[in-house]
Amino acid sequence: MRNWEVIHRLHFGRRILESRRHSGGMNEPLVISQDAGVLSLVQSAAAAAGISVHTCEASAQVRRAWAGASLVIVGVDQAAAVAGLGLPERGGVHVVGDDAEAVLAWSVPLSAPGLILPSQAGFLASLLDDAHRPSSSLGTVLRLFGATGGLGTSTLAMGLAVRAARRARRVAVVELDPTGGGLDVMAGVEAESGWRWGDLTAARGHVDDLTDHLPSVLGVSIVAASREVAIVPPEAVAAVLASLRRTHDLVVIDQGRVPPAHEETVLVVGADVRAVLAGQALLAGGLATTRAVVRTGPGRRLPLDLVAESLGVVVAGVMPHDGRLPMALEAGDPPGRAGGKTARGLDKLLDRLVPALAVPVQTRGLGTLRLREDEAMRPAHRGRP
């Protein structure tokens, strides 16, 4: 049972209602700023998300609340003071302000992403809402990015989503490339009514459950590219993804040709020299990944341990070539719907990439068979193929 203590205090000449939890869980988000513009935007975003925030000014208050806050928002007006406190490093800190140069300058010493206000205010409600919810109540996000074109990354994304839905999970698949051609087409539901990205460009802050508004196939909600290319603002993408995480167990993201900023991503790479070289270039450019899925088949026969060593990542599994798959996709038959080679390969990958969804395998006299750790190859260093 949560114990709520309602505290009234005077702040900048106004009475602010604050709710402070003492349930042993996470404390409310912490805002460190005296900038009236920043405080107004944060309070508005918090109201939209239906939560309260705790505002600190004095250094003693900051020290007490720093470690326990579910999220920390530091205004550039207080960034120097916070940096000078010598506080322990922690995640979930964001620097905000209307001066882009100042935000960028303080982002590095505070090891914190920056938000430029008011242009990126749409991100605030999503950040606050995510921080307010226990991480266990949010769905897992699985991002896939192909080292080159033609590797079947979109097919893999849809297939993993379909196989996860077969395990009675709520699953969504998201296409982030506006020129991707439409995951709804791959699934054979392009004629089904529902919202595509062109209908979601105005999404901001807290977005309610989208499930009933999206096309779906085999229990998978699909956020697909529109027939007409739509430029989707980052704030809309953040709001939609936050909504999907609240309402789904797994959100599979097909990044297309849109490299993720800093989010952990699974690299899809072919077992061939060109694809491995492309993967090395992506990693050198800052792609955040520790895992890869290797596509094998005709012309893709490099040893998996060589691919792993060359890229410096763990090979989570293999997506083998299936000669029947192109014809099935052309007919609008989603990958992973039926059994067979593709479905078995997708199930193995799903177990490795999202262990929380793994289905125990029963064997005679052995009970539950654990996933084999030696299926993944961990390299010693990065090199060239």
ABEGO torsion letter per residue (X at the ends): XBBBBBBBBBBGGBBBBBBBBAAGBBBBBBBBBABAAAAAAAAAAAAAAGBBBBBBABAAAAAAAAAABABBBBBAAAAAAAAAAGBBBBBGBBBBEABAAAAAAAAAAAGBBBBBOAAAAAAAAAAAAAAABBAAABBBBBBBBBABBGAGAAAAAAAAAAAAAAAGBBBBBBBABAAAGEAAAAAGAAABBEBBAAAAAABBEBBBBAAAABBBBGGBBBBBBBABBBBBBAAAAAAAAAAAAAABABBBBBAEABBBAABBBBBBBBBBAAAAAAAAAAAAAGBBBABBBBBBEBGBABBAAAAAAAAGBBBAEBBBBBAAAAAAAAAGBBBGABBEAAAAAAAAAAAAABAAABBBBBBBGAEBBBBBAAABBBBABBBBX
